[in-house]
Amino acid sequence: LMFEGTRGSTAYLDIALDALSIRRGSCNRVCMMQTCSFDIPNDLCDWTWIPTASGAKWTQKKGSSGKPGVGPDGDFSSPGSGHYMLLDPKNARPGQKAVLLSPVSPSSGCLSFSFHYVLRGQSPGAALHVYASVLGSIRKHTLFSGQPGPTWQAVSVNYTAVGRIQ
């Protein structure tokens, strides 16, 4: 699974992720495969961000952005004490993307994926998309495109495929 965040036209910290989980099964009966709240400093639970020449990147953050109306007010999974992933716009130009990749997940048919996100919408052009693909395939499937909102929003999506998914 791949999160792709796009920096908007301003350098606001508008996009954040937390409480990610991947389950496999029939999508009716699922078993927990992997979960990550990003609450342990420097532990991304085998999720990785892909460095870009543009400087756009995902970073682990604790607390609020410090600016009213910008980014989340704090962590979703452990309010007041936990961490989350934030699209860091400092060194990126408008429209540049940063990618956060899941560990590879074997699937015999269906993966159920849930997470929480914030997309404040204060910066025109900011976007969040989630994709999945079978390793070895050049085709990626769009699973989700974020909508602006002022607070953490819950998402759950299913992806049907057989193979090693990322």
BELHU-V192658 format. One record per residue. N is the residue number from 1. RES is the residue in one letter. OMEGA is omega as a letter, one per 30 degrees, with the letter a starting at -180 (none if undefined). D_CENTER is the distance of its C-alpha to the mean C-alpha in Angstrom with 2 decimals. Layout:
BEGIN
n->N res->RES omega->OMEGA d_center->D_CENTER
n->N res->RES omega->OMEGA d_center->D_CENTER
END
This chain:
BEGIN
n->1 res->L omega->a d_center->9.10
n->2 res->M omega->l d_center->7.47
n->3 res->F omega->l d_center->4.63
n->4 res->E omega->l d_center->7.33
n->5 res->G omega->l d_center->7.89
n->6 res->T omega->l d_center->11.62
n->7 res->R omega->l d_center->13.80
n->8 res->G omega->a d_center->16.30
n->9 res->S omega->l d_center->20.01
n->10 res->T omega->a d_center->20.07
n->11 res->A omega->l d_center->18.64
n->12 res->Y omega->l d_center->17.12
n->13 res->L omega->a d_center->14.02
n->14 res->D omega->a d_center->12.54
n->15 res->I omega->a d_center->8.72
n->16 res->A omega->a d_center->7.05
n->17 res->L omega->l d_center->4.70
n->18 res->D omega->l d_center->7.19
n->19 res->A omega->l d_center->9.32
n->20 res->L omega->l d_center->7.71
n->21 res->S omega->l d_center->10.79
n->22 res->I omega->l d_center->12.37
n->23 res->R omega->l d_center->15.99
n->24 res->R omega->a d_center->18.68
n->25 res->G omega->a d_center->21.97
n->26 res->S omega->a d_center->23.58
n->27 res->C omega->l d_center->20.86
n->28 res->N omega->l d_center->23.71
n->29 res->R omega->a d_center->24.23
n->30 res->V omega->l d_center->21.16
n->31 res->C omega->a d_center->20.99
n->32 res->M omega->l d_center->18.21
n->33 res->M omega->a d_center->17.11
n->34 res->Q omega->l d_center->14.27
n->35 res->T omega->l d_center->12.56
n->36 res->C omega->l d_center->10.84
n->37 res->S omega->a d_center->11.05
n->38 res->F omega->a d_center->11.05
n->39 res->D omega->l d_center->14.45
n->40 res->I omega->a d_center->16.60
n->41 res->P omega->l d_center->16.96
n->42 res->N omega->l d_center->16.25
n->43 res->D omega->a d_center->14.99
n->44 res->L omega->l d_center->11.56
n->45 res->C omega->a d_center->12.91
n->46 res->D omega->l d_center->13.33
n->47 res->W omega->a d_center->9.80
n->48 res->T omega->l d_center->10.75
n->49 res->W omega->a d_center->10.10
n->50 res->I omega->l d_center->12.75
n->51 res->P omega->l d_center->15.30
n->52 res->T omega->l d_center->16.62
n->53 res->A omega->a d_center->20.12
n->54 res->S omega->a d_center->18.99
n->55 res->G omega->l d_center->17.61
n->56 res->A omega->l d_center->14.15
n->57 res->K omega->l d_center->11.76
n->58 res->W omega->l d_center->8.95
n->59 res->T omega->l d_center->11.07
n->60 res->Q omega->a d_center->11.55
n->61 res->K omega->l d_center->13.26
n->62 res->K omega->l d_center->15.76
n->63 res->G omega->a d_center->17.42
n->64 res->S omega->l d_center->17.39
n->65 res->S omega->a d_center->17.37
n->66 res->G omega->l d_center->21.12
n->67 res->K omega->l d_center->21.48
n->68 res->P omega->l d_center->22.25
n->69 res->G omega->a d_center->20.12
n->70 res->V omega->l d_center->17.41
n->71 res->G omega->l d_center->13.92
n->72 res->P omega->l d_center->13.74
n->73 res->D omega->l d_center->17.04
n->74 res->G omega->a d_center->15.68
n->75 res->D omega->l d_center->13.67
n->76 res->F omega->a d_center->13.08
n->77 res->S omega->l d_center->14.00
n->78 res->S omega->a d_center->16.89
n->79 res->P omega->l d_center->18.07
n->80 res->G omega->a d_center->20.16
n->81 res->S omega->a d_center->19.57
n->82 res->G omega->l d_center->16.05
n->83 res->H omega->l d_center->13.21
n->84 res->Y omega->l d_center->9.56
n->85 res->M omega->a d_center->7.29
n->86 res->L omega->l d_center->8.58
n->87 res->L omega->a d_center->9.06
n->88 res->D omega->a d_center->12.68
n->89 res->P omega->a d_center->15.04
n->90 res->K omega->a d_center->18.22
n->91 res->N omega->a d_center->19.23
n->92 res->A omega->l d_center->17.69
n->93 res->R omega->l d_center->19.75
n->94 res->P omega->l d_center->18.96
n->95 res->G omega->l d_center->17.27
n->96 res->Q omega->a d_center->15.89
n->97 res->K omega->l d_center->12.51
n->98 res->A omega->a d_center->10.22
n->99 res->V omega->l d_center->8.52
n->100 res->L omega->a d_center->6.44
n->101 res->L omega->l d_center->8.43
n->102 res->S omega->l d_center->9.16
n->103 res->P omega->l d_center->12.79
n->104 res->V omega->a d_center->15.20
n->105 res->S omega->l d_center->15.94
n->106 res->P omega->a d_center->19.49
n->107 res->S omega->l d_center->20.08
n->108 res->S omega->l d_center->23.55
n->109 res->G omega->a d_center->22.66
n->110 res->C omega->l d_center->19.70
n->111 res->L omega->l d_center->16.26
n->112 res->S omega->a d_center->14.82
n->113 res->F omega->l d_center->11.12
n->114 res->S omega->a d_center->10.07
n->115 res->F omega->l d_center->7.53
n->116 res->H omega->a d_center->8.11
n->117 res->Y omega->l d_center->7.06
n->118 res->V omega->l d_center->9.66
n->119 res->L omega->a d_center->10.83
n->120 res->R omega->l d_center->14.32
n->121 res->G omega->l d_center->15.96
n->122 res->Q omega->a d_center->18.32
n->123 res->S omega->a d_center->17.86
n->124 res->P omega->a d_center->19.10
n->125 res->G omega->l d_center->17.17
n->126 res->A omega->a d_center->13.68
n->127 res->A omega->l d_center->11.29
n->128 res->L omega->l d_center->7.85
n->129 res->H omega->l d_center->8.30
n->130 res->V omega->a d_center->7.32
n->131 res->Y omega->l d_center->10.23
n->132 res->A omega->l d_center->12.24
n->133 res->S omega->l d_center->15.57
n->134 res->V omega->a d_center->18.44
n->135 res->L omega->a d_center->19.14
n->136 res->G omega->l d_center->22.09
n->137 res->S omega->l d_center->21.45
n->138 res->I omega->a d_center->20.85
n->139 res->R omega->l d_center->19.61
n->140 res->K omega->a d_center->15.98
n->141 res->H omega->l d_center->15.44
n->142 res->T omega->l d_center->13.36
n->143 res->L omega->a d_center->11.98
n->144 res->F omega->l d_center->10.59
n->145 res->S omega->a d_center->11.03
n->146 res->G omega->l d_center->10.25
n->147 res->Q omega->l d_center->13.43
n->148 res->P omega->l d_center->14.43
n->149 res->G omega->a d_center->15.31
n->150 res->P omega->a d_center->16.56
n->151 res->T omega->l d_center->15.04
n->152 res->W omega->l d_center->12.23
n->153 res->Q omega->a d_center->11.97
n->154 res->A omega->l d_center->11.76
n->155 res->V omega->l d_center->10.80
n->156 res->S omega->a d_center->12.44
n->157 res->V omega->l d_center->13.09
n->158 res->N omega->l d_center->15.53
n->159 res->Y omega->a d_center->15.96
n->160 res->T omega->l d_center->19.55
n->161 res->A omega->l d_center->20.52
n->162 res->V omega->l d_center->22.62
n->163 res->G omega->l d_center->21.87
n->164 res->R omega->a d_center->19.32
n->165 res->I omega->l d_center->15.89
n->166 res->Q omega->none d_center->12.98
END
